Amino acid sequence: MKKKVALLLLLLGVAHFATLSRCEEDVAEEEKKDAEEEDSDDEYEEEEGQGDEGSTEVKEENGVLIFTNSNYDPFMEGKDTVLVEFYAPWCGHCKQFAPEYEKIAQTLKENDPPIPVAKVDATVAKEIAGRFEVTGYPTIKIIKNGQPVDYDGPRTEKAIVERVKEVAHPDWKPPPEATLVLTKDNFDETVNDADIILVEFYAPWCGHCKSLAPEYEKAAKELSLRSPPIPLAKVDGTAENELASRFEVTGFPSIKIFRKGKAFEYNGPREHRGIVDYMVAQAGPPSKQVQAVKQVQELIKDGDDAVIVGVFSSDEDAAYALYTEASNTLREDFTFLHTFSSEVAKLLKASPGQIVLVQPERFASKYEPASHILKVKDSTLVSEVQEFFKKHAIPLVGHRKPSNDAKRYSKRPLVVVYYGVDFSFDYKKATQFWRSKVLEVAKDFPEYTFAIGDEEDYADELKGLGLSDSGEDINVGILAEGGKKFAMEPEEFDADVLREFVKAFKKGKLNPIIKSAPVPKNNKGPVKVVVGKTFDDIVMDKEKDVLIEFYAPWCGHCKKLEPEYLALGKKYKGEKNLVIAKMDATANDVPNEHYATEGFPTIYLAPSNNKQNPIKFEGGDRTVEGFSKFLEKHSTKLSQKREEL
């Protein structure tokens, strides 16, 4: 009953959110319809104003020039400064702004010299809108000698006129980018000297990089004004292959945080405000000081993750410096605390120079110590401190959730017991009852990781295990290495049942669960069809290189690729040790975690000599020629002489 109520509330919440989002979305169909009905006469005039697409004549409406795909370039030739608004006829913000924009046009017309003011219906003049990467309305740009200068200030006559006049001044030059440009010549010097610096590896052709660029530059400007400043930099990964390779850049954009030359993955937002907030937090100390006993008590009583506290005599303690260095590199994975308080030390039963890790009360058990303590000595290494954190980060049986999955439960094999996990007051007793059964088994298999997980959080995972309709309140699965997974046959749950299941897994007596389409009866075509059951036989064949495309039947890009991919298969059909293959990733499990598929199509080369490290195809042309170049560069089995088809 509780789950049904929760689901109903969730659906209501989603519906409410969807309604709000729909109301706030400029492109809503309702707004379009209203605009068509209310402003049909005005739109007719605007369509008239757009004129024949082949005409270079520039018409005017209320003092504002009307640009089209045909007249834009001829008009712009030789012009110093032009103000341009990209709008959509149905956009409410554009309609509100229209009277103000007409005032701006009149004011700039009276300037000496006059400055043209124009507008572009981006829903009609799509070529021009696309050229300037217009994604929202209204978008205002000042075109200076043919080059766009973004305007993101207030939409008022005073602010816009002032900015346009500034740009129109003969001595005006665009300010230098706040984002540093790094190459092999200045990379090491810049990065090694920085306490913290954010570096983006990009490709000029990458659409995601282009979208990120203005947000990244805004963040760079804001962070450059901070005291001390936090620098942002970028590297053209296609031109600086050596740098991209050194830092294992496999896709674009790839963003990394560097601390005194040491690289860490950037896991923050990709919009300007989020980047700023994230980097400000990253620039702060990795550990937060606690002074009151109550602070630590509350974390232990109500927390759901390991409580880590370094106990030191003062901030000049050598052990404190070591703790800070060790925690700095793991700040993404743990919450670090430190104290100089003797009262807090007493609570933790620790002495200065010791690091204490305590699991929250909800995870306490008779099979585990109440806390783990590491004494920091003069000979203690940073790596030893970090290993201490990692070793004791999770309890014998912890609570696996989507929020901590990647950080705490990536190790395999992982035994997961799924049920209605809820640590709130009303359901805590039931949750702990079943967890205690898991603890009885987990203590006997220290080589495996055990966790409980809420069945609703992992509904898709249960479906993949074939346990969605098991009829049991408690289900069990094992997520093993190589992406393999095993399901316990549905039966009434108890510690003995779980123990027998884990024993069977350990002895290799279980068959993995693999979602698979039927094995093709005839698979002699130029492109081999791979299904879940044949993945290991075909793709992981160590005698052959295999180019494998993961696709979705509904994917437009996949459909467009199909004839090129088929032609590629025909071209290399004579190569006995090279297989061109494809797999419907929506109908089949990919039973190997190294072949991650986050979008379609995703294409990997599985080289004969290194199946666990496939080479992802990205950045090249999805043509026979593009794939051929990729294969000629990376294949280990391609014969030197080939009959070209």
Rosetta blueprint (number, residue, H / E / L):
1 M L
2 K H
3 K H
4 K H
5 V H
6 A H
7 L H
8 L H
9 L H
10 L H
11 L H
12 L H
13 G H
14 V H
15 A H
16 H H
17 F H
18 A H
19 T H
20 L H
21 S H
22 R H
23 C H
24 E H
25 E L
26 D L
27 V L
28 A L
29 E H
30 E H
31 E H
32 K H
33 K H
34 D H
35 A H
36 E H
37 E H
38 E H
39 D L
40 S H
41 D H
42 D H
43 E H
44 Y H
45 E H
46 E H
47 E H
48 E H
49 G H
50 Q H
51 G L
52 D L
53 E L
54 G L
55 S L
56 T L
57 E L
58 V L
59 K E
60 E E
61 E E
62 N L
63 G L
64 V E
65 L E
66 I E
67 F E
68 T L
69 N L
70 S L
71 N L
72 Y H
73 D H
74 P H
75 F H
76 M H
77 E L
78 G L
79 K L
80 D L
81 T E
82 V E
83 L E
84 V E
85 E E
86 F E
87 Y E
88 A L
89 P L
90 W L
91 C L
92 G H
93 H H
94 C H
95 K H
96 Q H
97 F H
98 A H
99 P H
100 E H
101 Y H
102 E H
103 K H
104 I H
105 A H
106 Q H
107 T H
108 L H
109 K H
110 E L
111 N L
112 D L
113 P L
114 P L
115 I L
116 P L
117 V E
118 A E
119 K E
120 V E
121 D E
122 A L
123 T L
124 V L
125 A L
126 K H
127 E H
128 I H
129 A H
130 G H
131 R H
132 F L
133 E L
134 V L
135 T L
136 G L
137 Y L
138 P L
139 T E
140 I E
141 K E
142 I E
143 I E
144 K E
145 N L
146 G L
147 Q E
148 P E
149 V E
150 D E
151 Y E
152 D L
153 G L
154 P L
155 R L
156 T L
157 E H
158 K H
159 A H
160 I H
161 V H
162 E H
163 R H
164 V H
165 K H
166 E H
167 V H
168 A H
169 H L
170 P L
171 D L
172 W L
173 K L
174 P L
175 P L
176 P L
177 E L
178 A L
179 T L
180 L E
181 V E
182 L L
183 T L
184 K L
185 D L
186 N L
187 F H
188 D H
189 E H
190 T H
191 V H
192 N H
193 D H
194 A L
195 D L
196 I L
197 I E
198 L E
199 V E
200 E E
201 F E
202 Y E
203 A L
204 P L
205 W L
206 C L
207 G H
208 H H
209 C H
210 K H
211 S H
212 L H
213 A H
214 P H
215 E H
216 Y H
217 E H
218 K H
219 A H
220 A H
221 K H
222 E H
223 L H
224 S H
225 L L
226 R L
227 S L
228 P L
229 P L
230 I L
231 P L
232 L E
233 A E
234 K E
235 V E
236 D E
237 G L
238 T L
239 A L
240 E L
241 N H
242 E H
243 L H
244 A H
245 S H
246 R H
247 F L
248 E L
249 V L
250 T L
251 G L
252 F L
253 P L
254 S E
255 I E
256 K E
257 I E
258 F E
259 R E
260 K L
261 G L
262 K E
263 A E
264 F E
265 E E
266 Y L
267 N L
268 G L
269 P L
270 R L
271 E L
272 H H
273 R H
274 G H
275 I H
276 V H
277 D H
278 Y H
279 M H
280 V H
281 A H
282 Q H
283 A H
284 G L
285 P L
286 P L
287 S E
288 K E
289 Q E
290 V L
291 Q L
292 A L
293 V H
294 K H
295 Q H
296 V H
297 Q H
298 E H
299 L H
300 I H
301 K H
302 D H
303 G L
304 D L
305 D L
306 A L
307 V E
308 I E
309 V E
310 G E
311 V E
312 F L
313 S L
314 S L
315 D L
316 E L
317 D L
318 A H
319 A H
320 Y H
321 A H
322 L H
323 Y H
324 T H
325 E H
326 A H
327 S H
328 N H
329 T L
330 L L
331 R L
332 E L
333 D L
334 F L
335 T L
336 F E
337 L E
338 H E
339 T E
340 F L
341 S L
342 S H
343 E H
344 V H
345 A H
346 K H
347 L H
348 L L
349 K L
350 A L
351 S L
352 P L
353 G L
354 Q E
355 I E
356 V E
357 L E
358 V E
359 Q L
360 P L
361 E H
362 R H
363 F H
364 A L
365 S L
366 K L
367 Y L
368 E L
369 P L
370 A L
371 S L
372 H E
373 I E
374 L E
375 K E
376 V L
377 K L
378 D L
379 S L
380 T L
381 L L
382 V H
383 S H
384 E H
385 V H
386 Q H
387 E H
388 F H
389 F H
390 K H
391 K H
392 H L
393 A L
394 I L
395 P L
396 L L
397 V E
398 G E
399 H E
400 R E
401 K L
402 P L
403 S L
404 N L
405 D H
406 A H
407 K H
408 R H
409 Y L
410 S L
411 K L
412 R L
413 P L
414 L E
415 V E
416 V E
417 V E
418 Y E
419 Y E
420 G L
421 V L
422 D L
423 F L
424 S L
425 F L
426 D L
427 Y L
428 K H
429 K H
430 A H
431 T H
432 Q H
433 F H
434 W H
435 R H
436 S H
437 K H
438 V H
439 L H
440 E H
441 V H
442 A H
443 K L
444 D L
445 F L
446 P L
447 E L
448 Y L
449 T E
450 F E
451 A E
452 I E
453 G E
454 D E
455 E L
456 E L
457 D L
458 Y L
459 A H
460 D H
461 E H
462 L H
463 K H
464 G H
465 L L
466 G L
467 L L
468 S L
469 D L
470 S L
471 G L
472 E L
473 D L
474 I L
475 N E
476 V E
477 G E
478 I E
479 L E
480 A L
481 E H
482 G H
483 G H
484 K L
485 K E
486 F E
487 A E
488 M L
489 E L
490 P L
491 E L
492 E L
493 F L
494 D L
495 A H
496 D H
497 V H
498 L H
499 R H
500 E H
501 F H
502 V H
503 K H
504 A H
505 F H
506 K H
507 K L
508 G L
509 K L
510 L L
511 N L
512 P L
513 I L
514 I L
515 K L
516 S L
517 A L
518 P L
519 V L
520 P L
521 K L
522 N L
523 N L
524 K L
525 G L
526 P L
527 V L
528 K E
529 V E
530 V L
531 V L
532 G H
533 K H
534 T H
535 F H
536 D H
537 D H
538 I H
539 V L
540 M L
541 D L
542 K L
543 E L
544 K L
545 D E
546 V E
547 L E
548 I E
549 E E
550 F E
551 Y E
552 A L
553 P L
554 W L
555 C L
556 G H
557 H H
558 C H
559 K H
560 K H
561 L H
562 E H
563 P H
564 E H
565 Y H
566 L H
567 A H
568 L H
569 G H
570 K H
571 K H
572 Y L
573 K L
574 G L
575 E L
576 K L
577 N L
578 L E
579 V E
580 I E
581 A E
582 K E
583 M E
584 D E
585 A L
586 T L
587 A L
588 N L
589 D L
590 V L
591 P L
592 N L
593 E L
594 H L
595 Y L
596 A L
597 T L
598 E L
599 G L
600 F L
601 P L
602 T E
603 I E
604 Y E
605 L E
606 A E
607 P L
608 S L
609 N L
610 N L
611 K L
612 Q L
613 N L
614 P L
615 I E
616 K E
617 F L
618 E L
619 G L
620 G L
621 D L
622 R L
623 T L
624 V H
625 E H
626 G H
627 F H
628 S H
629 K H
630 F H
631 L H
632 E H
633 K H
634 H H
635 S L
636 T L
637 K L
638 L L
639 S L
640 Q L
641 K L
642 R L
643 E L
644 E L
645 L L
